[in-house]
Amino acid sequence: MHHRRGLRRLLKNDDLLAAIEADWTTADLSKGRKAMLGYAIKLTRTPGAMAQTDVGSLRSAGFSDRDILDITEAVAYYAYVNRIADGLGVEPESWIPE
C-alpha cells in the first residue's frame, strides 16, 4: 500500500497509475521503463533465473552500467526490507497518509 502512495506522488497522474496497476505492460510507459519493470519483476520473482541477457535488455533500452547497478540495488533492497518486515509481522504505520 505505501508503495502505491509513493508511486502516486512521483507520477502525479492518477490515470497512469491506474493503467500501471491494471496492466503495466500495456500502460503508456517508455521502452526504458517497461524494460526496467520487467527486469525488476524477474529479479524479484525468480532471481536464480537472471542472466546476462537481462542486463543486455536494459542496455538495449538505454541504461548505463551504473543505471543497471542502481536498478538492481534498489530492487534487491526493497526485496530485503519487505522480507524483514513480513518476517517480523510489521504493519504499515497508521500515520502514513493515503
PyMOL commands that set and color helices and strands:
alter all, ss='L'
color gray80, all
select helices_A, chain A and resi 2-11+14-23+31-45+47-49+52-60+65-88
alter helices_A, ss='H'
color red, helices_A
deselect
rebuild
show_as cartoon
